[in-house]
């Protein structure tokens, strides 16, 4: 069982009812990204309380934040602590960790064109099989 209080203590974050509830929700739903609207609804908080907690968690590198269809979504950090990429469903927020860098070949090609010092996003977006079949 996850000790939510201990996780907050490790990051020197004061324990509040909503921080605990949001952290618990994000850990329980670790396999997907969740909108702030869903978080607010599921923990019964107002927008500013949820937003401040999420920003605090992000500053402490406890969660990922990404934009899907012009809206911010949040997910608990993967157990894989190494830098890696995700494939994310734009319909349901499903998060799949990739065990390879999909940009490796592209970076090599760009180097042949004289470019270097690359950085790129860890997220790739699409529609998962389940959502595709439902539509």
Secondary structure as UniProt FT lines:
FT   HELIX           4..10
FT   TURN            11..12
FT   HELIX           17..28
FT   TURN            29..31
FT   STRAND          34..35
FT   HELIX           36..43
FT   HELIX           47..59
FT   TURN            60..61
FT   STRAND          63..68
FT   TURN            69..70
FT   STRAND          71..76
FT   STRAND          85..89
FT   TURN            90..92
FT   STRAND          94..98
FT   TURN            102..103
FT   HELIX           104..112
FT   TURN            113..114
FT   STRAND          123..126
FT   HELIX           129..134
//
